[in-house]
Amino acid sequence: MTRKQRRLTLIGCALVVLAIAAGLVLNALRDSIVFFSTPSMVAEKHLGPGKRFRLGGLVEQGSLKRGDNLAVTFTVGDGGATLPVAYKGILPDLFREGQGVVAEGALDANGVFRADTVLAKHDETYMPKDVADALKKQGHWKDDYGAKPNSMPSASAAPTQGAMR
Amino acid sequence: MIAESGHYALVLALALALIQSIVPIVGARWRDAALMNVARSTALAQLLFVAASFAALVTLHVTSDFSVANVFENSHSLKPLLYKITGVWGNHEGSMLLWVSILALFGGLVAAFGNNLPLSLRAHVLAVQAWVASAFYLFILITSNPFLRIANPPIEGRDLNPVLQDIGLAVHPPMLYLGYVGFSISFSFAVAALLEGRIDAAWARWVRPWTLMAWIFLTLGIAMGSYWAYYELGWGGWWFWDPVENASLMPWLAGTALLHSALVMEKRNALKVWTVLLSILTFSLSLLGTFLVRSGVLTSVHAFATDPTRGVFILLILFVFIGGSLSLYAWRAPALKQGGLFAPISREGALVLNNLLLTTACATVFIGTLYPLALEVLTGEKISVGAPFFNFTFAPLFVPLLLAVPFGPLLAWKRGDLLGAAQRLLVAGIVALVAIALVLAWTYGGATLAPLAIGLAAFVIMGALCDLAERIALFRIPLSLSLRRARGLPRATWGTAFAHAGLGVALIGIVCETTWNSEYIGSMKPDDVARVAGYELRLDGLNPRQGPNFREMVAQFTVTRDGEKVSVMTPSKRNFTTRGASTTEAALLTRGASQLYISLGDTSADGAIAVRIYHKPLVLMIWWGPVLMAFGGLLSLSDRRLRVGAPKPAKAAARALQAAE
């Protein structure tokens, strides 16, 4: 083989691998990405049952009900609309009423959001970033969400603290 | 006083770094040895001052000086000593200080052990190292100073995030940073080579040990982080394809590719331009990881604080270094001479394939990680790219890579014999097929892909063993002779075998854990019994307990199997009073490589407690794999051929003398 042929073989191999990878990526991007919505966005977009998405918002006060065998239901709201959520399993350590939550799942035929994962990507003072952004955008952001419960001493501007997976 | 000294030491380190950034380059231009040697002294002095600064912060944390904001926010006087120390880097400011400390450490090591480097190369390398250091000192001093005081010191601190109060924090971040920052050395060498316009096989011989060292630490750091997430977060998951995990995986993939391409360059003087590019890319990905984790664009356990100015500053550093080095590359790389020729089927060819697949896999991770961020910036639409994306893209690219792994070491340099290699791998192929058949028969009607993956893993492991057997001519010559050959094999060969086998071991763990994991989720009352994978777990009772800075509810489970008592497991739920946060302490019971895993949920009004019990078959192999890989790396690092900088042992020198006589 000449130098040119060798180089062509090499480039050919590289192109094949890259083409395969590009195909895989495009295919996966079409099928396996999950969109983020708040209850108002769900109402606007008329999302159909069975379509997976991430729901973010605040757990409504007094809405958490525990059923048999770890079944729980609660309502997620964003100040505009609310959406009932059903989940079976153990809620994360940081799950609280009145605080931000992100759940992944799909709507069922009755318009109930069946979550298979509930994420609490925040701690006691912090909102999940997705939720905070969405609430801000809709004008339902309350300034005191981000602030610390007890007033901070001077010198350090209230930092929002570490988050949970 | 201590805080101010620490702050001052850091400013001095910045001043030294600025001198080190300029003087040696000028010296190299003027061919002035004295000016070039300035780099050595400044690098060592920088290390001294950063170490002093770091020691100051540790002292502040240990003595619980709450007049310092960083200590107040992340410490508590009742916190155990270990967490007072590890809490130093359990926050944004402190972890950045750890970052620069390690950067200074590597700079100091190059200065101390780089005596046999050409003077101008060392000057350039240390200057580039100082550019990076200066940028990060400025970042710390301007946006994230850990030594700021509070005007009215409070009496008690706000405690460290409970999730981080674990031995994992003592190991994971330093390891990971040693890996991330270690790649700065190969970056500096690459930029230095571009500045000098000269690069040769000797360059690769100097770069490879540093890359290998960084790679070993990164491998262990990632594995440790994964195990920590597994036992601490209570979900029993060990890899989430979370952006911060991907941020560490990308430099690992690029670094692994770099390790292999540097080999080609060292042995055959080929792939020079590519190796330089990989060096730049690997460290760029490390910087990107730092940006993703530290800027607050992502929410995760790693993002300690979000402050827009920090994000912008790191982004600026990112643009300057990645953009700058890549432009330099585009400008100077064509000047580097092309190296040796090789046939597509050869050791070089196999290593090129390795590089191709590793970098492509890295690119898919890159896209999956950054696409959501880019989309949000461009269209405002929020999406999440999760495990399915990576399973569909990353996995298919890794299968051919794993298939090719055993062939690589069996092919000769320059021109290989694929058929011959295949013949020598016959045993491995047979073992793989037997493994597939056995697993298929055993799990009849179950998953079909899993047995194939196990077969692939068996092929990789046996392939590594075949390579060793081939080299020591096992069973073809008397055993004693084989053993003598085995002792004579270069350590790097053993290293390769261990590292490659580690891949297979990890794959077995991953496949078994994801496919045959059994779980029980339910609420249990005392004396209830749960059955998981042949084990019976009886909840004996719940007991409250008081810890140093938390209260916990401990559940006691008696584990029996076939009526025989195996062990007692005590998972707990901790409540940290200061932060009002709770954590789940999972209980783990190791049986061989498999584990039983219990984590607790909430207690309900009627005294029942939510319980999650998993049986994870062969799960430990997931982490044994990386440990094997790192061990292989260590063996390879100790190979005499690689120790350019090490002084020759007296014995060898004496023997050489005798031979000369």
Chai-1 contact restraints between the chains, C-beta under 6 A:
chainA,res_idxA,chainB,res_idxB,connection_type,confidence,min_distance_angstrom,max_distance_angstrom,comment,restraint_id
A,T9,B,P344,contact,1.0,0.0,6.0,A-B,restraint_1
A,A14,B,L356,contact,1.0,0.0,6.0,A-B,restraint_2
A,V17,B,L356,contact,1.0,0.0,6.0,A-B,restraint_3
A,V17,B,T360,contact,1.0,0.0,6.0,A-B,restraint_4
A,A21,B,T360,contact,1.0,0.0,6.0,A-B,restraint_5
A,A21,B,T364,contact,1.0,0.0,6.0,A-B,restraint_6
A,L24,B,T393,contact,1.0,0.0,6.0,A-B,restraint_7
A,L24,B,P396,contact,1.0,0.0,6.0,A-B,restraint_8
A,V25,B,T364,contact,1.0,0.0,6.0,A-B,restraint_9
A,V25,B,I367,contact,1.0,0.0,6.0,A-B,restraint_10
A,V25,B,T393,contact,1.0,0.0,6.0,A-B,restraint_11
A,A28,B,F389,contact,1.0,0.0,6.0,A-B,restraint_12
A,A28,B,F392,contact,1.0,0.0,6.0,A-B,restraint_13
A,A28,B,T393,contact,1.0,0.0,6.0,A-B,restraint_14
A,S32,B,P388,contact,1.0,0.0,6.0,A-B,restraint_15
A,S32,B,F389,contact,1.0,0.0,6.0,A-B,restraint_16
A,I33,B,I383,contact,1.0,0.0,6.0,A-B,restraint_17
A,I33,B,V385,contact,1.0,0.0,6.0,A-B,restraint_18
A,V34,B,S384,contact,1.0,0.0,6.0,A-B,restraint_19
A,F35,B,I383,contact,1.0,0.0,6.0,A-B,restraint_20
A,F36,B,K382,contact,1.0,0.0,6.0,A-B,restraint_21
A,R54,B,S384,contact,1.0,0.0,6.0,A-B,restraint_22
A,N69,B,G522,contact,1.0,0.0,6.0,A-B,restraint_23
A,L70,B,S523,contact,1.0,0.0,6.0,A-B,restraint_24
A,L70,B,A610,contact,1.0,0.0,6.0,A-B,restraint_25
A,G89,B,I521,contact,1.0,0.0,6.0,A-B,restraint_26
A,I90,B,G601,contact,1.0,0.0,6.0,A-B,restraint_27
A,I90,B,A610,contact,1.0,0.0,6.0,A-B,restraint_28
A,I90,B,R612,contact,1.0,0.0,6.0,A-B,restraint_29
A,D93,B,S582,contact,1.0,0.0,6.0,A-B,restraint_30
A,D93,B,T584,contact,1.0,0.0,6.0,A-B,restraint_31
A,K121,B,T299,contact,1.0,0.0,6.0,A-B,restraint_32
A,D123,B,A581,contact,1.0,0.0,6.0,A-B,restraint_33
A,E124,B,G580,contact,1.0,0.0,6.0,A-B,restraint_34
A,E124,B,A581,contact,1.0,0.0,6.0,A-B,restraint_35
A,P128,B,T299,contact,1.0,0.0,6.0,A-B,restraint_36
A,K129,B,T299,contact,1.0,0.0,6.0,A-B,restraint_37
A,D130,B,K382,contact,1.0,0.0,6.0,A-B,restraint_38
A,P153,B,I150,contact,1.0,0.0,6.0,A-B,restraint_39
A,P153,B,N152,contact,1.0,0.0,6.0,A-B,restraint_40
A,P153,B,P154,contact,1.0,0.0,6.0,A-B,restraint_41
A,S154,B,A151,contact,1.0,0.0,6.0,A-B,restraint_42
A,A155,B,A69,contact,1.0,0.0,6.0,A-B,restraint_43
A,A155,B,L148,contact,1.0,0.0,6.0,A-B,restraint_44
A,A155,B,I150,contact,1.0,0.0,6.0,A-B,restraint_45
A,A155,B,A151,contact,1.0,0.0,6.0,A-B,restraint_46
A,S156,B,A69,contact,1.0,0.0,6.0,A-B,restraint_47
A,P159,B,A305,contact,1.0,0.0,6.0,A-B,restraint_48
A,T160,B,T306,contact,1.0,0.0,6.0,A-B,restraint_49
A,G162,B,N161,contact,1.0,0.0,6.0,A-B,restraint_50
A,G162,B,F304,contact,1.0,0.0,6.0,A-B,restraint_51
A,A163,B,T299,contact,1.0,0.0,6.0,A-B,restraint_52
A,A163,B,S300,contact,1.0,0.0,6.0,A-B,restraint_53
A,R165,B,L233,contact,1.0,0.0,6.0,A-B,restraint_54
A,R165,B,S300,contact,1.0,0.0,6.0,A-B,restraint_55
A,R165,B,V301,contact,1.0,0.0,6.0,A-B,restraint_56
